[in-house]
Amino acid sequence: MASTQRSIAVFRALQLGDMLCAVPALRALRQGEPAAHITLVGLPWAGDFVSRYAHLVDDFMAFPGAEGMPEQSGDAQALERFLADARDRRFDLVIQLHGSGAVTNPLVRQFGAAEVAGFYAGQPPADAGQWLAWPDGNEIERLLALMHRLGYPASDTQLAFPLDLSDRAAWQALSSEYALQPGSYVCVHPGARMLSRRWPVERFAEVARRLSDRWRIVVTGSSEERGLAQALREKVDKPVVDLCGKTTLGAMAALIAHARLLVCNDTGASHIAAAVGTPSVVISCGSDSERWAPLDRERHQVLADYPPCRPCAWQTCPFGHECALHIGVEQVVGAAQRLTQRSFEHA
C-alpha cells in the first residue's frame, strides 16, 4: 500500500544565524504537521544542523547553489541533478523560507511539489499557492507569519540550541583545562563572515582589557578567525583564554551557555547566546538590526548606528565604516557592565 504520509520540503540555504532564526518556524511546522516527513533543503554545512534538530526535521538535501544566490556559487549541472532528485521525492508541499522570493520562488517551483508556499515582494504570484507579502520586522516573527498563513498558529519565538552529550563533555574538558567556572567569564567573539559586519578588533581588545579587571576573558571564533583572535590577544596585554578555532560548534555553544556574558558582532554567535539564554552585547554593523536583533531586548543589548548607507551587502565597507566607528568602547563596556550586574533566569 502506498504511504499517505505528507512530505514537506523547507528551503532555507543560509548560514548558522539565519538557520537558528528559523527554529521557531520549524517548531510551528512540526507542531502543525506532527506526522509529516520534513526535509530541510540547505547549504551543505546544514546536515549537522538537521542532526541537532532531529525532533523538528527528518531529512536533509544539500543545495548546490544557483545563479544569483550569493550564499553558494552555482554549478548548472549540479543544480539540474539536485532538481531531478527533488522531483523524484514528490513533495506534497515546499515552503520557501529563503528571502522575499525574487530568486528563490522560481527555483522552488522547479521542485515539482503539489503545492508551493512562500514570500513574495511586489505583485502576488499568478500561480496557485500559499503566498505571503514580504513583511517588515524581525526575522523570527516574519517566518512565523508564514507558518500562520499555512494554518500552523504556534507563536513560541524562543530560539533553541540543543546541547548533546559530546557538547557537554567538551565543556567539562574545557572547564577543567582552563579552570573555567560557570558564570565566571565573558566570551568575546570578534569575528563575522563579512568584514563589513566586524567592529574594529582594537576596540574589542580594549573592551576585553577593561572587563578583565572583573571577569576572565574567553575568545571564541572559527579556525579562519585565529589571526583576528591573536591580534585581539596581543592588544589586550593581559591573560586571555584563546579558544578561537579550538572548539566544535556545539562546544562553543556550551561555552557560551556557561558564560556570564557574550560580546560579539551581529553574527551567528549572537543567535547562539539568544538560544541558550546567555546575556549579550551585540555590536551591529552594516546589517538590518531590527531584522536580526534578538527579541529579548532586556537580556540582549544591541548597539547600532544608522548612516544613510545602511543596511548594506558589502563584504568590505567602501564608505569609511561609519556604522562601526560611531560605536565607542565606552558604550560597549557600559552595556556589558550593566548586564553582568543583573540576574537572569536561564532560558
SVG drawing of the C-alpha trace seen along z (x, -y; Angstrom):
<svg xmlns="http://www.w3.org/2000/svg" viewBox="-5 -59 56 61">
<polyline fill="none" stroke="black" stroke-width="0.4" points="0.0,0.0 1.4,-3.4 2.3,-5.7 -0.1,-8.6 2.5,-10.4 2.8,-14.0 6.2,-15.0 7.3,-18.6 10.4,-20.4 11.6,-23.6 14.1,-25.7 16.5,-27.9 20.0,-27.7 21.7,-30.1 24.3,-30.3 24.1,-29.4 22.5,-32.6 19.8,-32.5 19.0,-28.9 18.7,-29.5 16.2,-32.3 14.1,-29.7 13.9,-27.3 10.5,-28.7 9.0,-28.4 10.3,-24.8 8.8,-24.2 5.4,-25.5 5.6,-23.4 6.3,-20.3 3.5,-21.0 1.1,-21.6 2.3,-18.5 3.4,-16.0 3.2,-13.0 4.8,-14.6 8.2,-13.8 10.0,-17.1 13.1,-17.7 15.4,-20.7 17.0,-21.9 20.0,-23.9 23.7,-24.6 26.0,-21.6 27.0,-22.5 23.4,-22.3 23.5,-18.5 24.9,-18.9 22.0,-21.3 19.5,-18.6 21.2,-16.1 20.9,-18.5 17.3,-19.3 16.1,-15.8 12.9,-16.4 12.0,-19.1 13.4,-17.8 13.6,-14.3 15.8,-14.6 18.3,-16.8 19.0,-17.8 22.3,-19.7 21.6,-22.6 24.4,-23.1 23.8,-26.7 22.3,-28.7 23.0,-31.8 22.0,-34.9 22.4,-33.4 25.5,-34.8 25.5,-32.2 26.6,-29.4 28.0,-29.8 26.1,-27.9 27.0,-24.9 24.4,-24.3 24.9,-20.6 24.9,-20.1 21.7,-22.1 20.0,-20.0 20.9,-16.8 19.6,-18.4 16.3,-19.4 15.8,-15.9 16.3,-14.4 13.8,-16.9 11.2,-16.0 11.8,-12.3 10.9,-12.8 7.4,-14.0 7.0,-16.6 3.4,-17.4 4.5,-20.9 7.6,-23.0 8.0,-26.1 10.2,-28.9 11.8,-30.4 14.7,-32.0 14.1,-35.7 11.4,-37.7 11.3,-35.2 12.8,-37.1 15.3,-34.4 14.0,-31.6 10.4,-31.3 11.2,-30.4 13.7,-27.9 11.3,-26.1 8.7,-25.9 11.0,-23.5 10.9,-21.0 7.6,-19.8 5.7,-19.8 1.9,-19.6 1.8,-22.9 4.2,-25.8 4.3,-28.4 6.5,-31.3 7.0,-35.0 6.8,-37.5 7.7,-41.1 5.7,-43.4 2.8,-41.8 1.4,-38.5 2.5,-35.4 -0.1,-34.5 0.2,-30.7 -1.7,-28.9 0.0,-28.6 0.1,-29.9 1.8,-33.2 2.5,-36.0 3.7,-39.5 7.2,-40.0 6.6,-41.7 8.7,-44.2 10.1,-43.3 12.1,-40.7 13.2,-37.6 11.8,-35.2 8.4,-36.8 8.4,-37.1 9.0,-33.4 6.3,-32.6 3.9,-34.8 4.2,-32.4 3.6,-29.5 0.4,-31.2 -0.6,-31.7 -0.3,-28.0 -2.5,-27.3 0.2,-26.5 -0.6,-29.0 2.2,-28.3 3.7,-31.5 6.7,-30.5 9.5,-32.8 12.2,-31.3 15.3,-30.1 16.9,-26.8 20.3,-25.2 20.1,-21.6 23.4,-20.5 24.2,-16.8 26.4,-14.6 29.5,-15.4 28.9,-19.1 28.6,-18.8 31.7,-16.6 33.7,-19.1 32.6,-21.9 33.7,-19.8 37.1,-19.2 37.5,-23.0 36.3,-23.8 39.0,-21.5 41.8,-22.5 41.3,-26.3 39.8,-26.4 36.5,-27.9 33.7,-28.1 30.1,-28.8 29.3,-32.5 32.9,-33.5 34.0,-34.5 32.9,-36.7 33.1,-35.4 34.4,-37.8 33.7,-36.9 35.3,-39.5 34.7,-37.7 32.0,-37.7 31.9,-36.2 31.5,-39.6 34.3,-42.2 31.7,-45.0 30.0,-43.3 33.1,-43.5 33.6,-46.1 37.4,-47.0 39.5,-44.4 41.4,-47.0 38.1,-48.2 37.1,-44.6 40.6,-44.3 40.0,-47.5 36.6,-46.2 38.2,-42.8 41.0,-44.6 38.5,-46.7 36.3,-43.7 39.3,-41.6 39.5,-43.6 36.4,-41.7 36.0,-38.7 38.1,-36.1 38.1,-36.7 37.5,-33.8 37.9,-34.5 35.8,-32.4 35.6,-32.1 36.2,-29.8 39.6,-28.5 39.6,-31.1 39.5,-33.8 42.6,-32.7 44.6,-35.7 41.9,-38.0 41.9,-36.4 45.7,-36.6 45.6,-40.3 43.0,-40.8 45.0,-38.8 48.2,-40.8 46.4,-44.1 44.7,-43.2 48.2,-42.5 46.5,-40.6 45.8,-36.9 43.2,-35.7 41.9,-32.2 42.0,-31.9 39.7,-29.1 39.3,-30.5 39.3,-27.6 39.7,-25.1 36.1,-24.1 33.3,-22.4 30.2,-24.4 28.4,-22.5 31.3,-23.0 31.3,-26.8 27.6,-26.9 28.2,-25.1 31.0,-27.6 28.6,-30.5 25.9,-28.8 28.0,-28.8 29.4,-32.4 28.3,-35.4 28.1,-37.4 28.9,-37.4 30.2,-40.4 30.1,-40.0 29.2,-41.3 25.9,-40.7 26.7,-37.2 25.8,-33.5 27.3,-33.7 24.6,-36.3 21.8,-33.9 23.5,-31.1 23.5,-33.3 19.8,-34.1 19.2,-30.3 21.0,-29.3 19.9,-32.3 23.2,-34.0 23.0,-37.8 24.9,-39.5 26.1,-42.9 25.8,-42.8 27.6,-45.4 25.6,-45.6 27.4,-46.9 26.1,-47.1 23.2,-44.6 19.5,-45.3 19.5,-45.5 15.7,-45.3 15.5,-42.3 18.3,-40.3 18.3,-41.5 17.3,-39.1 13.7,-39.7 14.6,-39.9 16.0,-43.4 16.5,-43.2 18.8,-40.2 20.5,-41.3 21.7,-44.8 22.1,-45.7 24.3,-48.8 24.0,-50.2 24.5,-53.4 22.5,-54.2 24.2,-56.2 22.2,-56.5 24.0,-53.6 22.6,-51.1 21.7,-48.3 24.3,-47.1 25.5,-43.9 29.2,-45.0 31.8,-42.5 34.2,-45.4 32.7,-48.8 33.6,-51.4 32.4,-54.4 34.7,-54.5 32.7,-52.1 30.9,-54.8 28.3,-52.4 31.2,-50.7 33.3,-53.6 30.4,-55.6 30.0,-52.9 32.5,-53.6 34.3,-51.4 32.6,-53.2 29.1,-52.3 30.0,-48.6 31.7,-48.5 28.8,-50.3 26.3,-47.9 28.4,-44.9 28.8,-46.1 25.0,-46.7 24.2,-43.2 26.8,-41.4 25.3,-43.1 21.8,-41.7 20.5,-38.3 18.5,-36.5 16.7,-33.2 18.2,-30.7 16.2,-30.5"/>
</svg>
